[in-house]
Amino acid sequence: MDFMDFFYTRAIPAALITVMLGMGLSLTVSDLKRVVVFPKAVSVGLTANSYASRCWPSCLPCSWRRIPRSPPGRFCWRRVRAA
């Protein structure tokens, strides 16, 4: 196992687990109540996250991704879903 393989398969997941666990343990009951009190904020955040996670590959150069690049100003959902 070379360094990069170790880095991507062991080090990054371990770091993410540690960070996510720390974030989850720091939540309080009042944080969870805010989700119920302000559902619009939660839905806007989840929608924006969903949209951004689908659109970010269109910003990368063609050499960084396997799907063909869309023309400027146009985004093809079919190409992203196929990848």
N, CA and C atoms as an extended XYZ file, in Angstrom:
249
Properties=species:S:1:pos:R:3:atomname:S:1:resname:S:1:resid:I:1 pbc="F F F"
N         0.848       -1.180        0.000 N   MET     1
C         0.000        0.000        0.000 CA  MET     1
C         0.891        1.240        0.000 C   MET     1
N         0.773        2.029       -1.056 N   ASP     2
C         1.575        3.241       -1.117 CA  ASP     2
C         0.928        4.359       -0.301 C   ASP     2
N         1.629        5.481       -0.234 N   PHE     3
C         1.178        6.576        0.622 CA  PHE     3
C        -0.171        7.145        0.185 C   PHE     3
N        -0.344        7.387       -1.110 N   MET     4
C        -1.591        7.998       -1.582 CA  MET     4
C        -2.776        7.070       -1.365 C   MET     4
N        -2.562        5.775       -1.552 N   ASP     5
C        -3.643        4.824       -1.301 CA  ASP     5
C        -4.029        4.841        0.176 C   ASP     5
N        -3.023        4.861        1.036 N   PHE     6
C        -3.286        4.959        2.473 CA  PHE     6
C        -4.000        6.260        2.815 C   PHE     6
N        -3.557        7.348        2.186 N   PHE     7
C        -4.122        8.660        2.477 CA  PHE     7
C        -5.607        8.717        2.126 C   PHE     7
N        -5.971        8.219        0.938 N   TYR     8
C        -7.353        8.297        0.489 CA  TYR     8
C        -8.263        7.244        1.107 C   TYR     8
N        -7.722        6.094        1.487 N   THR     9
C        -8.581        5.032        2.018 CA  THR     9
C        -8.607        4.972        3.539 C   THR     9
N        -7.615        5.516        4.197 N   ARG    10
C        -7.562        5.429        5.657 CA  ARG    10
C        -7.539        6.793        6.359 C   ARG    10
N        -6.663        7.689        5.938 N   ALA    11
C        -6.472        8.953        6.661 CA  ALA    11
C        -7.665        9.894        6.514 C   ALA    11
N        -8.134       10.109        5.295 N   ILE    12
C        -9.258       11.031        5.095 CA  ILE    12
C       -10.533       10.509        5.757 C   ILE    12
N       -10.908        9.225        5.585 N   PRO    13
C       -12.106        8.752        6.302 CA  PRO    13
C       -11.980        8.857        7.820 C   PRO    13
N       -10.804        8.581        8.359 N   ALA    14
C       -10.616        8.692        9.810 CA  ALA    14
C       -10.781       10.136       10.270 C   ALA    14
N       -10.250       11.074        9.512 N   ALA    15
C       -10.392       12.490        9.866 CA  ALA    15
C       -11.858       12.925        9.782 C   ALA    15
N       -12.569       12.492        8.750 N   LEU    16
C       -13.978       12.844        8.620 CA  LEU    16
C       -14.819       12.247        9.748 C   LEU    16
N       -14.525       11.020       10.130 N   ILE    17
C       -15.251       10.394       11.240 CA  ILE    17
C       -15.042       11.188       12.514 C   ILE    17
N       -13.816       11.595       12.762 N   THR    18
C       -13.504       12.355       13.973 CA  THR    18
C       -14.229       13.697       13.986 C   THR    18
N       -14.206       14.396       12.872 N   VAL    19
C       -14.866       15.707       12.798 CA  VAL    19
C       -16.376       15.564       12.936 C   VAL    19
N       -16.971       14.612       12.229 N   MET    20
C       -18.421       14.435       12.290 CA  MET    20
C       -18.883       14.004       13.685 C   MET    20
N       -18.123       13.145       14.333 N   LEU    21
C       -18.457       12.730       15.690 CA  LEU    21
C       -18.406       13.920       16.644 C   LEU    21
N       -17.374       14.745       16.511 N   GLY    22
C       -17.258       15.931       17.352 CA  GLY    22
C       -18.403       16.903       17.129 C   GLY    22
N       -18.797       17.088       15.875 N   MET    23
C       -19.924       17.980       15.578 CA  MET    23
C       -21.220       17.418       16.154 C   MET    23
N       -21.441       16.118       16.024 N   GLY    24
C       -22.663       15.505       16.535 CA  GLY    24
C       -22.749       15.550       18.051 C   GLY    24
N       -21.625       15.359       18.716 N   LEU    25
C       -21.628       15.382       20.185 CA  LEU    25
C       -21.826       16.789       20.745 C   LEU    25
N       -21.558       17.803       19.928 N   SER    26
C       -21.714       19.178       20.422 CA  SER    26
C       -23.145       19.698       20.270 C   SER    26
N       -24.048       18.935       19.626 N   LEU    27
C       -25.437       19.378       19.478 CA  LEU    27
C       -26.163       19.369       20.820 C   LEU    27
N       -27.056       20.327       20.994 N   THR    28
C       -27.876       20.387       22.203 CA  THR    28
C       -29.339       20.236       21.819 C   THR    28
N       -30.206       20.133       22.813 N   VAL    29
C       -31.640       19.999       22.567 CA  VAL    29
C       -32.178       21.261       21.888 C   VAL    29
N       -31.664       22.421       22.259 N   SER    30
C       -32.136       23.663       21.635 CA  SER    30
C       -31.773       23.709       20.144 C   SER    30
N       -30.651       23.107       19.759 N   ASP    31
C       -30.307       23.030       18.339 CA  ASP    31
C       -31.335       22.202       17.578 C   ASP    31
N       -31.758       21.113       18.150 N   LEU    32
C       -32.742       20.254       17.501 CA  LEU    32
C       -34.134       20.885       17.490 C   LEU    32
N       -34.449       21.690       18.506 N   LYS    33
C       -35.738       22.387       18.528 CA  LYS    33
C       -35.825       23.415       17.409 C   LYS    33
N       -34.690       24.037       17.069 N   ARG    34
C       -34.692       25.033       16.000 CA  ARG    34
C       -35.080       24.427       14.656 C   ARG    34
N       -34.797       23.149       14.451 N   VAL    35
C       -35.193       22.482       13.210 CA  VAL    35
C       -36.714       22.447       13.100 C   VAL    35
N       -37.388       22.237       14.222 N   VAL    36
C       -38.853       22.185       14.222 CA  VAL    36
C       -39.449       23.586       14.136 C   VAL    36
N       -38.822       24.551       14.796 N   VAL    37
C       -39.349       25.908       14.828 CA  VAL    37
C       -39.156       26.620       13.490 C   VAL    37
N       -38.034       26.375       12.813 N   PHE    38
C       -37.724       27.034       11.536 CA  PHE    38
C       -37.558       26.007       10.415 C   PHE    38
N       -38.642       25.359        9.995 N   PRO    39
C       -38.514       24.340        8.946 CA  PRO    39
C       -38.131       24.918        7.583 C   PRO    39
N       -38.464       26.201        7.343 N   LYS    40
C       -38.128       26.802        6.055 CA  LYS    40
C       -36.610       26.892        5.886 C   LYS    40
N       -35.912       27.261        6.929 N   ALA    41
C       -34.457       27.370        6.853 CA  ALA    41
C       -33.824       26.013        6.563 C   ALA    41
N       -34.357       24.969        7.180 N   VAL    42
C       -33.829       23.622        6.956 CA  VAL    42
C       -34.087       23.185        5.521 C   VAL    42
N       -35.290       23.424        5.020 N   SER    43
C       -35.612       22.995        3.656 CA  SER    43
C       -34.817       23.773        2.618 C   SER    43
N       -34.587       25.063        2.839 N   VAL    44
C       -33.770       25.846        1.911 CA  VAL    44
C       -32.332       25.330        1.913 C   VAL    44
N       -31.801       25.027        3.076 N   GLY    45
C       -30.443       24.505        3.166 CA  GLY    45
C       -30.288       23.155        2.499 C   GLY    45
N       -31.246       22.259        2.712 N   LEU    46
C       -31.174       20.945        2.088 CA  LEU    46
C       -31.328       21.039        0.577 C   LEU    46
N       -32.209       21.914        0.102 N   THR    47
C       -32.385       22.102       -1.339 CA  THR    47
C       -31.125       22.681       -1.971 C   THR    47
N       -30.535       23.675       -1.335 N   ALA    48
C       -29.306       24.280       -1.862 CA  ALA    48
C       -28.167       23.262       -1.887 C   ALA    48
N       -28.087       22.443       -0.859 N   ASN    49
C       -27.045       21.416       -0.820 CA  ASN    49
C       -27.255       20.395       -1.928 C   ASN    49
N       -28.482       19.990       -2.137 N   SER    50
C       -28.780       19.022       -3.188 CA  SER    50
C       -28.458       19.592       -4.563 C   SER    50
N       -28.835       20.846       -4.795 N   TYR    51
C       -28.568       21.483       -6.085 CA  TYR    51
C       -27.068       21.654       -6.303 C   TYR    51
N       -26.352       22.107       -5.282 N   ALA    52
C       -24.916       22.346       -5.422 CA  ALA    52
C       -24.157       21.047       -5.656 C   ALA    52
N       -24.572       19.973       -5.014 N   SER    53
C       -23.850       18.713       -5.192 CA  SER    53
C       -24.062       18.141       -6.581 C   SER    53
N       -25.150       18.522       -7.263 N   ARG    54
C       -25.373       18.060       -8.629 CA  ARG    54
C       -24.706       18.972       -9.649 C   ARG    54
N       -24.515       20.228       -9.313 N   CYS    55
C       -24.004       21.189      -10.292 CA  CYS    55
C       -22.489       21.341      -10.264 C   CYS    55
N       -21.827       20.976       -9.195 N   TRP    56
C       -20.401       21.266       -9.110 CA  TRP    56
C       -19.567       20.574      -10.182 C   TRP    56
N       -19.934       19.392      -10.717 N   PRO    57
C       -19.084       18.830      -11.776 CA  PRO    57
C       -19.042       19.672      -13.037 C   PRO    57
N       -20.051       20.495      -13.298 N   SER    58
C       -20.045       21.316      -14.508 CA  SER    58
C       -19.008       22.432      -14.421 C   SER    58
N       -18.482       22.699      -13.236 N   CYS    59
C       -17.482       23.748      -13.067 CA  CYS    59
C       -16.060       23.235      -13.294 C   CYS    59
N       -15.878       21.928      -13.298 N   LEU    60
C       -14.546       21.359      -13.433 CA  LEU    60
C       -14.135       21.250      -14.894 C   LEU    60
N       -12.838       21.337      -15.170 N   PRO    61
C       -12.376       21.129      -16.548 CA  PRO    61
C       -12.680       19.703      -17.018 C   PRO    61
N       -12.757       19.528      -18.315 N   CYS    62
C       -13.099       18.214      -18.888 CA  CYS    62
C       -12.130       17.125      -18.455 C   CYS    62
N       -10.870       17.453      -18.254 N   SER    63
C        -9.887       16.432      -17.913 CA  SER    63
C       -10.091       15.886      -16.495 C   SER    63
N       -10.852       16.573      -15.659 N   TRP    64
C       -11.055       16.128      -14.285 CA  TRP    64
C       -12.277       15.249      -14.119 C   TRP    64
N       -13.120       15.156      -15.141 N   ARG    65
C       -14.304       14.348      -15.010 CA  ARG    65
C       -14.505       13.510      -16.267 C   ARG    65
N       -15.313       12.491      -16.195 N   ARG    66
C       -15.478       11.544      -17.289 CA  ARG    66
C       -16.605       11.907      -18.243 C   ARG    66
N       -17.496       12.785      -17.835 N   ILE    67
C       -18.632       13.114      -18.686 CA  ILE    67
C       -18.288       14.313      -19.565 C   ILE    67
N       -18.869       14.419      -20.765 N   PRO    68
C       -18.556       15.549      -21.640 CA  PRO    68
C       -19.034       16.870      -21.053 C   PRO    68
N       -18.314       17.917      -21.335 N   ARG    69
C       -18.646       19.234      -20.797 CA  ARG    69
C       -19.830       19.841      -21.530 C   ARG    69
N       -20.720       20.472      -20.784 N   SER    70
C       -21.877       21.147      -21.363 CA  SER    70
C       -21.441       22.484      -21.953 C   SER    70
N       -22.184       23.004      -22.926 N   PRO    71
C       -21.869       24.339      -23.461 CA  PRO    71
C       -21.987       25.388      -22.349 C   PRO    71
N       -21.275       26.493      -22.464 N   PRO    72
C       -21.346       27.533      -21.424 CA  PRO    72
C       -22.778       28.019      -21.220 C   PRO    72
N       -23.186       28.129      -19.979 N   GLY    73
C       -24.514       28.612      -19.648 CA  GLY    73
C       -25.599       27.561      -19.700 C   GLY    73
N       -25.273       26.351      -20.105 N   ARG    74
C       -26.272       25.279      -20.169 CA  ARG    74
C       -25.797       24.129      -19.316 C   ARG    74
N       -26.720       23.486      -18.671 N   PHE    75
C       -26.372       22.367      -17.796 CA  PHE    75
C       -27.253       21.183      -18.164 C   PHE    75
N       -26.647       20.056      -18.415 N   CYS    76
C       -27.388       18.874      -18.845 CA  CYS    76
C       -27.491       17.889      -17.674 C   CYS    76
N       -28.679       17.784      -17.075 N   TRP    77
C       -28.858       16.876      -15.933 CA  TRP    77
C       -28.638       15.429      -16.327 C   TRP    77
N       -28.966       15.082      -17.572 N   ARG    78
C       -28.827       13.697      -18.001 CA  ARG    78
C       -27.372       13.229      -17.936 C   ARG    78
N       -26.448       14.105      -18.296 N   ARG    79
C       -25.032       13.743      -18.280 CA  ARG    79
C       -24.539       13.492      -16.859 C   ARG    79
N       -24.988       14.301      -15.910 N   VAL    80
C       -24.550       14.136      -14.523 CA  VAL    80
C       -25.138       12.849      -13.937 C   VAL    80
N       -26.403       12.578      -14.196 N   ARG    81
C       -27.028       11.378      -13.656 CA  ARG    81
C       -26.428       10.123      -14.249 C   ARG    81
N       -25.955       10.165      -15.484 N   ALA    82
C       -25.386        8.991      -16.134 CA  ALA    82
C       -24.024        8.644      -15.555 C   ALA    82
N       -23.343        9.610      -14.997 N   ALA    83
C       -21.999        9.352      -14.462 CA  ALA    83
C       -22.098        8.724      -13.159 C   ALA    83
